[in-house]
Amino acid sequence: MRKRNWSGWRFPAMLLAATGLSTVGDFVYLVAINLLVFEMTNSAAAVAGLWIAGPAAAIFTRLWAGSLIDRANKRRLMIWTDVIRGVLVALIPFMPSVWAIYGLLWLISMAKSFFSPASLTYITMLVPEEKRKRFNSFYSLTSSGAFVIGPAIAGLLFLVSSIEMVIWFNAATFGLSALILRWLPNVDEEKTAGLNPLSMKAIAEDFTVVMKFGRKQRLFLYVLIFNLFILISTFAMDAQEVVFARQVVGLSEVDYSLLISITGIGAVLGAVAVSSLSEKLSVKQLLGGGFLLVSAGYLIYAFSHSFAMIAAGFILLGFFHAFANTGYTTWYQHMVPISIMGRVTSLYGVAVSLFQILFVLGAGVAADLFSLRLTIIGLAFVCLIAVLGLIRMMLHPENKKVFEVEMKKAG
């Protein structure tokens, strides 16, 4: 029985290894570049700029990246974006100013804007539909593991070497990811025919194609909108996490470091749990239940007055984030045709990046006008309302029937 269940997993396992290494690289690089910029400038504002540069580059790139992704060979595109990120990251220690680092960060973020939608499309093409939910649960495990392992590796390397060595190690992880991807099959070599050559006219036509798909699939569009508000509200809360934990709750540096470790452990345990339970839970249960408990974790966080309370909230949201991600990704792969997945993912990413910037800036202004606690509480309720709206829509008699039919194959 076990042999039959795990047959055909060689290539998906290699893909998990490659994307996991790339994700670990993202987290190592995130820690290192924040410390490097802070060392160079001793400015919190300069570090905060790193939170804006990435989404800004994504907005610029994703407007047209999807058109290229759907026309390109996905595996080769992933390889080249890994290679480009590795080279650019390796150049960071040689940059003479923080503005030069911002320039490299812009280019690195552009490359990532290609990698993420291309990898989602490639996963959908490589992994058979009946294996996707289990694959996505393992993908959540590798992502959560990277959230813990990446900063841990960075911390260990800081102890025995320097920021520069950490950054170069980071570059090597992207290179290893590209090498593993090189061994995976070309699943779409003959599947890009029929699309017009990339041009401004073709990009405009692609935008129209995506809009028509959204109008035709209203349920899909509404779920995207609810997911958008969940993402941007949680992102804005995460951006204020350090200030809230230190200044509002009153945690020490040691307490905050312990809190991040506990959150990471909770995320890994949640990913292990969902990888074990994914075959027993429906996509609707993973999606609705996961997001509901994530929002509950953020509410506990928003009203926290002690280390124990904020830790409880972080463990809850970290644990169930994997459930929500697995359900959402599986549903998304089932609903979006592979032929337009790159364009749909990229254009949706533009909206996410734009609203992330607006919500982060808006949260900063609101914290100055009112208080940071009231701002975090408000964002937590935005998240909860969006989750309840999503669940209500899923349980509506007409939509419930559609969901059951649409998810029968995926679940």
Buried (B, 14 or more C-beta within 10 A) or exposed (E): EEEEEEEEBEBBEBBBBBBBBBBBBBBBBBBBBBBBBBEBBEEEEBBBBBBBBBBBBBBBBBBBBBBBBBBBBBBBBBBBBBBBBBBBBBBBBEBEEBEEBBBBBBBBBBBBBBBBBBBBBBBBBBBEEEBBBBBBBBBBBBBBBBBBBBBBBBEEBBEEEEBBBBBBBBBBBBBBBBBBBEEBEEBBEEBBEEBEEBEEEBBEEBBEBBEEBBEEBEBBBBBBBBBBBBBBBBBBBBBBBBBBBBEBBEBEEEBBEBBBEBBBBBBBBBBBBBBEBBEEBBBBBBBBBBBBBBBBBBBBBBBBEEBEBBBBBBBBBBBBBBBBBBBBBBBBBBBBEBBBBBBBBBBBBBBBBBBBBEBBEBBBEBBEEEEBBEBBBBBBBBBBBBBBBBBEBBEEEEBEEBBEEBBEEBB
